[in-house]
Amino acid sequence: MSTTAEEPAIDEPTTDPTIDVELPPSSAEASAPTAAESPAQDTPPTTMQPTVPTTAQPWRAAPRRSGNRRTRVTVRRFGLFSVFRFALIFSVCIMVVGWLALMLIFFVLQSAGVTDTIAYWIGCVIQAPEGTKQCVASGIDAFKLFAYLFFAGLVMAGASAVLWTFIALMYNLIADIVGGVEVVLAEKRT
């Protein structure tokens, strides 16, 4: 059966749930006149002419599904060198932040006079002179103290990186046996 201008065909976009976005109509369909735009014909056509099907409704996008798209991913192995690099850089950054925080606290306490009092107490306990009842205050050298703390922090950061690399190695060995850890990733749609 052929379609004429008096009997418009309805072409609605397909609504497949696996497709998120419908494509706009092609240029041939967009430029075709609709039933309202074409002149009204009172007489039926005398010859069989092919006509372009027209749409009764303007094109609209298919409704989007609301909700989340979920994917299951299995973490089977970690690269040991990448874990070591990440752990080393992370540990050094944490060490520097802690070192600077301790330095700030020390200088605030030094300006308040607390470190002098602590140095006096340490002098009374450690360096009490023989035969006298007076305490001699010991000095706290801030440069030497924070140099030792910095190098001790670097050693601890290296040890932490080696520890995390060992933990990743243990995970890889266990994941070979049990198949890894399954993680569900969700993408929230707006």
C-alpha positions in Angstrom: 0.0 0.0 0.0 1.5 3.4 -0.9 1.3 6.4 1.3 -0.1 9.7 0.0 -0.1 13.2 1.4 -3.5 12.6 2.8 -2.4 9.5 4.8 0.8 10.5 6.6 2.9 7.7 7.9 4.1 7.9 11.4 7.8 7.3 11.9 8.7 7.3 15.5 12.3 6.7 16.7 13.0 3.4 18.1 13.4 3.2 21.9 16.0 0.6 22.5 17.0 0.5 26.2 20.6 -0.2 25.4 20.9 3.0 23.4 21.2 6.2 25.4 20.8 8.9 22.7 18.8 8.8 19.5 20.3 10.4 16.4 18.4 13.3 14.9 16.5 12.6 11.7 18.4 12.6 8.4 18.4 15.7 6.3 16.0 14.1 3.8 13.4 13.5 6.5 14.0 16.9 8.0 13.5 18.7 4.7 10.4 16.8 3.8 7.2 18.8 4.2 4.7 17.7 6.8 1.0 17.3 6.2 0.3 20.8 7.6 2.9 22.4 5.2 1.7 20.6 2.1 -1.2 22.1 0.2 -4.5 20.3 0.7 -5.6 18.2 -2.2 -9.2 17.6 -2.7 -8.9 15.1 -5.5 -7.0 11.8 -5.2 -3.9 11.5 -7.3 -4.5 10.1 -10.7 -1.1 8.5 -11.1 0.9 6.5 -8.7 3.7 8.8 -7.6 6.1 7.8 -4.9 5.8 10.1 -1.9 8.2 10.6 1.0 6.7 9.5 4.3 6.2 12.4 6.6 6.2 12.5 10.3 3.1 13.6 12.3 5.1 14.7 15.3 8.4 16.6 15.4 11.5 14.7 16.3 12.3 14.4 20.0 15.0 12.7 21.8 14.3 9.3 23.4 13.9 9.6 27.1 17.1 8.8 29.0 17.1 6.1 31.5 17.7 7.5 35.0 19.9 5.6 37.4 23.4 4.4 37.4 25.5 2.3 35.0 27.4 -0.4 36.9 30.4 -2.4 35.9 32.1 -5.2 37.7 35.9 -5.2 37.6 38.3 -7.7 39.1 41.6 -6.4 40.4 44.0 -9.3 39.7 47.4 -7.9 40.2 49.4 -4.7 41.1 52.6 -3.6 39.4 55.2 -3.8 42.2 57.4 -1.0 40.8 54.4 1.3 40.4 53.3 0.6 44.0 56.8 1.3 45.2 57.0 4.6 43.4 53.6 5.7 44.6 54.3 4.6 48.2 57.7 6.3 48.2 56.4 9.7 46.9 53.3 9.5 49.2 55.4 8.7 52.2 57.9 11.5 51.5 55.1 14.0 51.1 53.5 12.9 54.4 57.0 13.1 56.1 57.6 16.6 54.8 54.2 17.8 56.0 54.8 16.3 59.5 58.3 17.7 59.6 57.1 21.2 58.8 54.3 20.9 61.3 56.8 19.9 64.0 59.0 22.7 63.1 56.2 25.2 63.3 55.1 23.9 66.7 58.8 24.0 67.9 59.3 27.7 66.9 56.0 28.7 68.5 57.0 27.0 71.7 60.4 28.5 71.5 59.0 32.0 71.2 56.8 31.4 74.2 59.8 30.3 76.3 58.6 26.7 76.7 61.8 25.2 75.2 64.0 27.1 77.6 62.1 25.6 80.5 62.4 22.1 79.1 66.1 22.6 78.5 66.5 23.7 82.1 64.6 20.5 83.3 66.8 18.3 81.1 69.9 20.0 82.5 68.8 19.3 86.1 68.2 15.6 85.3 71.2 14.9 83.0 74.0 17.4 83.8 73.8 18.0 87.5 77.3 19.2 88.5 79.0 17.2 91.2 78.6 18.7 94.7 76.4 21.6 93.8 72.6 21.9 94.1 72.2 24.1 91.1 71.0 23.0 87.6 72.7 24.0 84.5 70.4 24.4 81.5 71.3 22.3 78.5 70.9 23.8 75.1 68.5 22.6 72.4 70.0 23.0 69.0 67.0 23.4 66.6 69.1 22.9 63.4 70.6 19.6 64.7 67.3 18.4 66.0 65.4 19.0 62.8 68.3 17.6 60.6 68.1 14.4 62.6 64.3 14.3 62.3 64.5 14.9 58.6 66.9 12.0 58.0 64.9 9.7 60.3 61.7 10.7 58.4 63.4 9.8 55.1 64.4 6.4 56.5 60.9 5.8 57.7 59.4 6.8 54.3 61.7 4.3 52.6 60.7 1.6 55.0 57.0 2.5 54.5 57.4 2.2 50.7 59.1 -1.2 51.0 56.3 -2.3 53.4 53.6 -1.3 50.9 55.5 -3.0 48.1 55.6 -6.2 50.2 51.9 -5.9 50.8 51.3 -5.6 47.1 53.4 -8.7 46.5 51.4 -10.6 49.0 48.2 -9.5 47.3 49.5 -10.6 43.9 50.3 -14.1 45.3 47.0 -14.5 47.0 45.1 -13.1 44.0 46.7 -15.9 41.8 45.0 -18.4 44.1 41.6 -16.9 44.7 41.2 -14.8 41.6 41.5 -11.2 42.9 39.0 -8.8 44.4 35.9 -7.9 42.6 34.9 -4.2 42.6 31.7 -2.7 41.4 32.1 0.7 39.6 29.1 2.9 39.2 28.7 5.9 36.9 26.0 8.3 38.1 24.0 9.9 35.3 22.6 13.3 35.4 
